[in-house]
Amino acid sequence: MSLGKLVKLIICLTSVLGCGASLALSGDSDQPIEIEADAAELDDNLGVTVYRGNVVVTQGTLRLNGDTMTVYYTDDQKLKTVFMDGNPACFRQRPDKENMDVKAEALRMEYHAAEKLLVLLQDATVIRGRDRFSGDRIEYDTEKAIVKARKSNSSKDRVKMVIQPKKERVTESDAIIDAKCPGS
């Protein structure tokens, strides 16, 4: 796969993992994409790229962190599936007209391109301001903006939402922040 194709696929990846362009700062997609990792391996024959060791993807306000990111492509070099694993894997991005970031974390984040589906698995949490949404599996349909959450079959933990009363202005210091993700 050429570097140009790889860059196009990563742009698609970061746009989608950022929960769609409607949620992201409109200028993020115009920013350069930076990927850092301890190691990277590209296999054109298998259609897979693997980044290992403290993987960090940034583009504008978008930031993804994890231990390993694996990107699968179709035979015609289109994005198929992305897996970001971490302890936890973390996502952060600033929506337009907001004064704070949306944050998410899970042990695994998956993006399925054909279905336009972002899936957060195992200890999944999404935080927006002082509101928190958690479950063992959170699915986000990036095209229809539909969120579904459920507990795992083996877990006693139920899906949990904490929605705070509306305030005039919520600041970053008001937000619920977990210390597990870098830069939180």
ZIKAMO-V815138 format. One record per residue. N is the residue number from 1. PSI is psi in whole degrees, -180 to 180 (none if undefined). OMEGA is omega in radians with two decimals (none if undefined). Layout:
n=N psi=PSI omega=OMEGA
n=N psi=PSI omega=OMEGA
This chain:
n=1 psi=136 omega=-3.13
n=2 psi=159 omega=3.11
n=3 psi=-37 omega=3.12
n=4 psi=-43 omega=3.11
n=5 psi=-41 omega=3.13
n=6 psi=-43 omega=3.13
n=7 psi=-44 omega=3.11
n=8 psi=-41 omega=-3.14
n=9 psi=-38 omega=3.11
n=10 psi=-37 omega=3.07
n=11 psi=-45 omega=3.11
n=12 psi=-44 omega=3.14
n=13 psi=-51 omega=-3.08
n=14 psi=-34 omega=3.08
n=15 psi=-42 omega=-3.11
n=16 psi=-45 omega=3.13
n=17 psi=-19 omega=3.05
n=18 psi=19 omega=3.09
n=19 psi=34 omega=3.03
n=20 psi=152 omega=-3.07
n=21 psi=-26 omega=-3.11
n=22 psi=-25 omega=3.14
n=23 psi=-24 omega=-3.05
n=24 psi=159 omega=2.99
n=25 psi=133 omega=-3.05
n=26 psi=-26 omega=3.14
n=27 psi=-9 omega=-3.10
n=28 psi=-42 omega=-3.08
n=29 psi=-17 omega=3.10
n=30 psi=-8 omega=-3.09
n=31 psi=155 omega=3.09
n=32 psi=151 omega=3.08
n=33 psi=131 omega=3.08
n=34 psi=131 omega=3.08
n=35 psi=126 omega=3.09
n=36 psi=141 omega=3.08
n=37 psi=163 omega=3.08
n=38 psi=-28 omega=3.13
n=39 psi=152 omega=3.08
n=40 psi=142 omega=3.13
n=41 psi=125 omega=-3.13
n=42 psi=124 omega=3.12
n=43 psi=100 omega=-3.14
n=44 psi=-37 omega=-3.10
n=45 psi=-40 omega=3.13
n=46 psi=-15 omega=-3.12
n=47 psi=44 omega=-3.10
n=48 psi=142 omega=3.01
n=49 psi=133 omega=-3.12
n=50 psi=127 omega=3.04
n=51 psi=132 omega=-3.09
n=52 psi=146 omega=3.00
n=53 psi=102 omega=3.08
n=54 psi=59 omega=-3.12
n=55 psi=129 omega=3.11
n=56 psi=123 omega=3.08
n=57 psi=126 omega=3.09
n=58 psi=145 omega=3.01
n=59 psi=108 omega=-3.07
n=60 psi=-124 omega=-3.14
n=61 psi=-8 omega=3.13
n=62 psi=135 omega=3.06
n=63 psi=127 omega=3.04
n=64 psi=135 omega=3.10
n=65 psi=145 omega=3.05
n=66 psi=178 omega=3.12
n=67 psi=-39 omega=-3.11
n=68 psi=135 omega=3.02
n=69 psi=124 omega=3.13
n=70 psi=127 omega=-3.09
n=71 psi=123 omega=3.12
n=72 psi=143 omega=-3.12
n=73 psi=154 omega=3.04
n=74 psi=173 omega=3.12
n=75 psi=-28 omega=3.11
n=76 psi=26 omega=2.99
n=77 psi=26 omega=3.06
n=78 psi=152 omega=3.13
n=79 psi=131 omega=-3.14
n=80 psi=-62 omega=-3.07
n=81 psi=145 omega=3.07
n=82 psi=135 omega=3.06
n=83 psi=129 omega=3.03
n=84 psi=115 omega=3.12
n=85 psi=144 omega=3.12
n=86 psi=-176 omega=-3.13
n=87 psi=59 omega=0.05
n=88 psi=173 omega=2.90
n=89 psi=140 omega=-3.01
n=90 psi=148 omega=3.11
n=91 psi=141 omega=3.06
n=92 psi=137 omega=3.06
n=93 psi=147 omega=3.14
n=94 psi=118 omega=3.08
n=95 psi=156 omega=3.03
n=96 psi=145 omega=3.07
n=97 psi=25 omega=3.10
n=98 psi=154 omega=3.13
n=99 psi=10 omega=3.08
n=100 psi=165 omega=-3.06
n=101 psi=153 omega=2.86
n=102 psi=135 omega=-3.11
n=103 psi=148 omega=3.07
n=104 psi=150 omega=3.05
n=105 psi=150 omega=3.09
n=106 psi=162 omega=3.08
n=107 psi=-26 omega=3.08
n=108 psi=135 omega=3.01
n=109 psi=133 omega=3.14
n=110 psi=143 omega=2.99
n=111 psi=124 omega=3.13
n=112 psi=105 omega=-2.97
n=113 psi=-45 omega=-3.08
n=114 psi=-37 omega=-3.14
n=115 psi=-7 omega=-3.06
n=116 psi=50 omega=-3.01
n=117 psi=123 omega=3.04
n=118 psi=127 omega=-3.10
n=119 psi=127 omega=3.05
n=120 psi=125 omega=-3.05
n=121 psi=143 omega=3.05
n=122 psi=114 omega=-3.14
n=123 psi=45 omega=-3.08
n=124 psi=137 omega=3.11
n=125 psi=137 omega=3.00
n=126 psi=132 omega=-3.10
n=127 psi=127 omega=3.05
n=128 psi=109 omega=-3.05
n=129 psi=-127 omega=3.14
n=130 psi=2 omega=3.13
n=131 psi=144 omega=-3.09
n=132 psi=137 omega=-3.13
n=133 psi=122 omega=-3.10
n=134 psi=154 omega=3.12
n=135 psi=177 omega=3.14
n=136 psi=-24 omega=3.11
n=137 psi=122 omega=3.06
n=138 psi=125 omega=3.12
n=139 psi=139 omega=3.10
n=140 psi=114 omega=3.06
n=141 psi=107 omega=-3.02
n=142 psi=-19 omega=3.13
n=143 psi=-43 omega=-3.08
n=144 psi=-5 omega=-3.11
n=145 psi=46 omega=3.11
n=146 psi=130 omega=3.11
n=147 psi=133 omega=3.05
n=148 psi=140 omega=3.10
n=149 psi=150 omega=3.07
n=150 psi=162 omega=3.06
n=151 psi=162 omega=3.08
n=152 psi=161 omega=3.14
n=153 psi=-31 omega=-3.09
n=154 psi=-6 omega=-3.06
n=155 psi=144 omega=3.02
n=156 psi=-18 omega=-3.13
n=157 psi=136 omega=3.13
n=158 psi=166 omega=3.03
n=159 psi=141 omega=-3.09
n=160 psi=134 omega=3.04
n=161 psi=137 omega=3.01
n=162 psi=113 omega=-3.13
n=163 psi=118 omega=-3.10
n=164 psi=153 omega=3.04
n=165 psi=148 omega=3.13
n=166 psi=138 omega=3.06
n=167 psi=162 omega=3.09
n=168 psi=-50 omega=-3.07
n=169 psi=122 omega=3.07
n=170 psi=133 omega=3.13
n=171 psi=166 omega=3.13
n=172 psi=-35 omega=3.14
n=173 psi=-22 omega=3.08
n=174 psi=-20 omega=-3.01
n=175 psi=149 omega=3.02
n=176 psi=121 omega=-3.06
n=177 psi=131 omega=3.05
n=178 psi=141 omega=-3.12
n=179 psi=0 omega=-3.11
n=180 psi=-29 omega=-3.08
n=181 psi=135 omega=3.09
n=182 psi=142 omega=3.07
n=183 psi=10 omega=-3.14
n=184 psi=none omega=none
